[in-house]
């Protein structure tokens, strides 16, 4: 069975600190896709990234970076020099690509204090 | 282009009443999803449409819940005889294809409160 675990329920850091959100997944598929979505206080989820299982290269987008490690079944998300606007709930999700459903993690609430 | 829109943004209803929630997906998106999110919780999948067809309705919590999609566009989620446990934010998302392959675009949600 597929499963996504986001063990950190809530993280609170002071602005400008770096912060890493953990995502651990379980799947027996060799082909799968991992996602991160952001849900700011306004409520509207926003897509951040999709990564397929054959691409283990780390991704960097501005202050955001993602570390995909198949050896540990993890797809962690790091925000460098955090800002108050980064405050949101972040969801990690998993798919086998052929399914219409994503398997969602429970989310991590990130609070950035000024 | 416009994003996914949902209406109403907020709905307060009395227990036992029926409610209809509407979702307007992004034009051209063939896939449409309904999710439910209770306060402080993750996303609960309800139903998925590919075009006007719903291949899997097993995520609907009970037979009081139904959904339809017409013209491959607008979708309506109907909850009959609402109960207090139905109180949640109902999110709609659309995508160019299967959620497992394509990013989903989410609407702002409808916050339903059953009193």
HADDOCK unambig.tbl for C-alpha pairs under 7 A between the chains (distance, minus, plus):
assign (segid A and resid 33 and name CA) (segid B and resid 100 and name CA) 6.85 0.50 0.50
assign (segid A and resid 43 and name CA) (segid B and resid 108 and name CA) 6.02 0.50 0.50
assign (segid A and resid 44 and name CA) (segid B and resid 106 and name CA) 6.08 0.50 0.50
assign (segid A and resid 44 and name CA) (segid B and resid 107 and name CA) 6.00 0.50 0.50
assign (segid A and resid 44 and name CA) (segid B and resid 108 and name CA) 4.67 0.50 0.50
assign (segid A and resid 45 and name CA) (segid B and resid 106 and name CA) 5.69 0.50 0.50
assign (segid A and resid 46 and name CA) (segid B and resid 105 and name CA) 6.92 0.50 0.50
assign (segid A and resid 46 and name CA) (segid B and resid 106 and name CA) 6.99 0.50 0.50
assign (segid A and resid 47 and name CA) (segid B and resid 103 and name CA) 6.35 0.50 0.50
assign (segid A and resid 47 and name CA) (segid B and resid 104 and name CA) 6.86 0.50 0.50
assign (segid A and resid 95 and name CA) (segid B and resid 100 and name CA) 4.91 0.50 0.50
assign (segid A and resid 96 and name CA) (segid B and resid 100 and name CA) 6.52 0.50 0.50
assign (segid A and resid 97 and name CA) (segid B and resid 100 and name CA) 4.47 0.50 0.50
assign (segid A and resid 97 and name CA) (segid B and resid 101 and name CA) 5.32 0.50 0.50
assign (segid A and resid 98 and name CA) (segid B and resid 100 and name CA) 6.54 0.50 0.50
assign (segid A and resid 99 and name CA) (segid B and resid 98 and name CA) 6.95 0.50 0.50
assign (segid A and resid 99 and name CA) (segid B and resid 100 and name CA) 5.93 0.50 0.50
assign (segid A and resid 100 and name CA) (segid B and resid 98 and name CA) 4.95 0.50 0.50
assign (segid A and resid 100 and name CA) (segid B and resid 99 and name CA) 5.36 0.50 0.50
assign (segid A and resid 100 and name CA) (segid B and resid 100 and name CA) 5.82 0.50 0.50
assign (segid A and resid 101 and name CA) (segid B and resid 99 and name CA) 6.17 0.50 0.50
assign (segid A and resid 101 and name CA) (segid B and resid 100 and name CA) 6.34 0.50 0.50
assign (segid A and resid 102 and name CA) (segid B and resid 99 and name CA) 6.53 0.50 0.50
assign (segid A and resid 102 and name CA) (segid B and resid 100 and name CA) 5.96 0.50 0.50
assign (segid A and resid 104 and name CA) (segid B and resid 43 and name CA) 6.83 0.50 0.50
assign (segid A and resid 105 and name CA) (segid B and resid 42 and name CA) 6.99 0.50 0.50
assign (segid A and resid 106 and name CA) (segid B and resid 41 and name CA) 6.64 0.50 0.50
assign (segid A and resid 106 and name CA) (segid B and resid 42 and name CA) 4.74 0.50 0.50
assign (segid A and resid 107 and name CA) (segid B and resid 42 and name CA) 6.19 0.50 0.50
